Amino acid sequence: MHVTVVGSGYVGLVAGACLAETGNDVVCVDNDAEKIARLTQNEVPIYEPGLEPMVQRNQAEGRLSFTTDLGDAVRRSKVVFIAVGTPPGEDGSADLSHVLAVAGAIGRHMNEPKVVVTKSTVPVGTAEKVRAAVSAETTTPFWVCANPEFLKEGAAIDDFMRPDRVIVGVDSDDARELMEELYAPFTRQGGNRIIVMDIASAEVTKYAANAMLATRISFMNQIANFCEQVGADVSQVRLGIGSDQRIGRAFLYPGPGYGGSCFPKDVKALIRTASNLGVRLDLLEAVETVNERQKRVLLEKTLRFLGSDLHGKTVGLWGLAFKAETDDMRESPAIPLVCGLLDAGARVQAHDPKAVDSARTIFGDRVLYAADPYSAVHGADALVIVTEWLQYRNPDFPRLRQLLRRPLLIDGRNLYEPDRLTAMGFEYHGIGRRKP
Ligand SMILES: NC(=O)c1ccc[n+]([C@@H]2O[C@H](COP(=O)([O-])OP(=O)(O)OC[C@H]3O[C@@H](n4cnc5c(N)ncnc54)[C@H](O)[C@@H]3O)[C@@H](O)[C@H]2O)c1
């Protein structure tokens, strides 16, 4: 099938590459000419495991191409995905200007009936706005479809190739049939996991899923902070509650607060959509408040142990990305931590395997970017772990102990066992862990 994906970021690029991988003829469009030039040269501007070879292979085999020319791509395609950004507006609502601009442009190039698919995360009612924006530019019939994306950065290829489910919101058989054909190769194994529903329900499903996941995180973070106060260990509590099938084990890890390009903005946008309709989602307001507070926990712990004036003090950081296996720094808990440490006068030495380029656009040269994890702790008064990269899980502890000026280890991801670290001479503090 001939497919266009507009927006070649984390979602559009992964969707485009995976759709090409299953034999479709895919054109990825972006209005960032530099990004398109790099992609045309097989240079993938983001880090996502497995993405670069997939882009290279499909481009070499002629199924995947990149362009800034939206018109040409749209005219050639039967299905056009909109996968541009929907950043938060000033009031927290999703900014739809990119989505609707693209919809209008698609309308101007509508030469035969096509499906226009919203893959960006968009508030309920957006597919109707897309329909109106396209209709304003063309008399050619077309169909709309809401097909929200559920991939996780860091595992995006796997999630797209083997999705838990594919949500397809449609109001026509033509759109449903085309979407089922397109997604059949991804859902063949493990039963048919395409869930077809009405458009509004599909739009709400995406926000409800992210709101639920954010709620689990804020819930566990509050329980962790409570555990710290009462001498309990949240890791034990997590095992205890996760074994209840109604709760489940996944996504119950406390940490430095959720970040990334989705949860913070989607929770805010859902609250805003609801409040515009006179509905108060106060549970989610609390989820957000807890998260804002949690994002300060690593800084507060550091200041508590090192003092509030950090002039002359050095803090080593392991991890800057908002989670492992991505270079994405959007809303990363590292941002308030680094800013707070710098404001308090600290010298910050940070290591991240993939996110240094992104970090440089935020912190510039105010942070020393270490080439390896051990250089980041050299002469430091504390090591703070922000991101759960695999390579931090089993470090050379004696070497770490020796390199640190003070063996203070603040573990924002609970990677280590408090008893073991204490026995090795560290002052160890996790999130919600019992003191040895
Ligand atoms: N990143 C994720 O993990 C994830 C997961 C699921 C859903 N989403 C949603 O998918 C959407 C895209 O997210 P992302 O992380 O890929 O964003 P991104 O910022 O990485 O990519 C968006 C791309 O769209 C391009 N763009 C913007 N306006 C354009 C226009 N008018 N014409 C052509 N290209 C244009 C930008 O240049 C950019 O390359 C958002 O709505 C997001 O909420 C993201």
Ligand as a Chemical Component Dictionary entry (heavy atoms), coordinates in Angstrom:
data_LIG
# 
_chem_comp.id                   LIG 
_chem_comp.type                 NON-POLYMER 
_chem_comp.pdbx_formal_charge   0 
_chem_comp.three_letter_code    LIG 
# 
loop_
_chem_comp_atom.comp_id 
_chem_comp_atom.atom_id 
_chem_comp_atom.alt_atom_id 
_chem_comp_atom.type_symbol 
_chem_comp_atom.charge 
_chem_comp_atom.model_Cartn_x 
_chem_comp_atom.model_Cartn_y 
_chem_comp_atom.model_Cartn_z 
_chem_comp_atom.pdbx_ordinal 
LIG N1  N1  N 0  7.356  10.101 21.611 1  
LIG C1  C1  C 0  6.540  9.164  22.056 2  
LIG O1  O1  O 0  6.933  8.240  22.791 3  
LIG C2  C2  C 0  5.088  9.163  21.636 4  
LIG C3  C3  C 0  4.327  8.001  21.841 5  
LIG C4  C4  C 0  3.003  8.010  21.440 6  
LIG C5  C5  C 0  2.449  9.154  20.897 7  
LIG N2  N2  N 1  3.213  10.278 20.734 8  
LIG C6  C6  C 0  2.579  11.449 20.123 9  
LIG O2  O2  O 0  2.967  11.495 18.743 10 
LIG C7  C7  C 0  3.106  12.847 18.321 11 
LIG C8  C8  C 0  4.512  13.074 17.788 12 
LIG O3  O3  O 0  5.423  12.866 18.853 13 
LIG P1  P1  P 0  6.990  12.749 18.594 14 
LIG O4  O4  O 0  7.601  12.383 19.894 15 
LIG O5  O5  O -1 7.228  11.911 17.395 16 
LIG O6  O6  O 0  7.322  14.267 18.242 17 
LIG P2  P2  P 0  8.668  14.849 17.578 18 
LIG O7  O7  O 0  8.750  16.242 18.051 19 
LIG O8  O8  O 0  9.800  13.907 17.815 20 
LIG O9  O9  O 0  8.346  14.828 16.015 21 
LIG C9  C9  C 0  7.404  15.647 15.396 22 
LIG C10 C10 C 0  7.909  15.949 13.995 23 
LIG O10 O10 O 0  6.893  16.652 13.292 24 
LIG C11 C11 C 0  7.524  17.607 12.449 25 
LIG N3  N3  N 0  6.541  18.640 12.070 26 
LIG C12 C12 C 0  5.965  19.598 12.836 27 
LIG N4  N4  N 0  5.113  20.335 12.085 28 
LIG C13 C13 C 0  5.148  19.822 10.843 29 
LIG C14 C14 C 0  4.493  20.159 9.626  30 
LIG N5  N5  N 0  3.608  21.174 9.580  31 
LIG N6  N6  N 0  4.768  19.430 8.523  32 
LIG C15 C15 C 0  5.657  18.404 8.573  33 
LIG N7  N7  N 0  6.314  18.050 9.692  34 
LIG C16 C16 C 0  6.056  18.755 10.816 35 
LIG C17 C17 C 0  8.661  18.142 13.303 36 
LIG O11 O11 O 0  9.666  18.760 12.525 37 
LIG C18 C18 C 0  9.149  16.842 13.972 38 
LIG O12 O12 O 0  10.168 16.227 13.210 39 
LIG C19 C19 C 0  2.742  13.694 19.531 40 
LIG O13 O13 O 0  1.379  14.010 19.469 41 
LIG C20 C20 C 0  3.011  12.769 20.694 42 
LIG O14 O14 O 0  2.244  13.091 21.825 43 
LIG C21 C21 C 0  4.516  10.296 21.079 44 
# 
loop_
_chem_comp_bond.comp_id 
_chem_comp_bond.atom_id_1 
_chem_comp_bond.atom_id_2 
_chem_comp_bond.value_order 
_chem_comp_bond.pdbx_ordinal 
LIG N1  C1  SING 1  
LIG C1  O1  DOUB 2  
LIG C1  C2  SING 3  
LIG C2  C3  SING 4  
LIG C2  C21 DOUB 5  
LIG C3  C4  DOUB 6  
LIG C4  C5  SING 7  
LIG C5  N2  DOUB 8  
LIG N2  C6  SING 9  
LIG N2  C21 SING 10 
LIG C6  O2  SING 11 
LIG C6  C20 SING 12 
LIG O2  C7  SING 13 
LIG C7  C8  SING 14 
LIG C7  C19 SING 15 
LIG C8  O3  SING 16 
LIG O3  P1  SING 17 
LIG P1  O4  DOUB 18 
LIG P1  O5  SING 19 
LIG P1  O6  SING 20 
LIG O6  P2  SING 21 
LIG P2  O7  DOUB 22 
LIG P2  O8  SING 23 
LIG P2  O9  SING 24 
LIG O9  C9  SING 25 
LIG C9  C10 SING 26 
LIG C10 O10 SING 27 
LIG C10 C18 SING 28 
LIG O10 C11 SING 29 
LIG C11 N3  SING 30 
LIG C11 C17 SING 31 
LIG N3  C12 SING 32 
LIG N3  C16 SING 33 
LIG C12 N4  DOUB 34 
LIG N4  C13 SING 35 
LIG C13 C14 SING 36 
LIG C13 C16 DOUB 37 
LIG C14 N5  SING 38 
LIG C14 N6  DOUB 39 
LIG N6  C15 SING 40 
LIG C15 N7  DOUB 41 
LIG N7  C16 SING 42 
LIG C17 O11 SING 43 
LIG C17 C18 SING 44 
LIG C18 O12 SING 45 
LIG C19 O13 SING 46 
LIG C19 C20 SING 47 
LIG C20 O14 SING 48 
# 
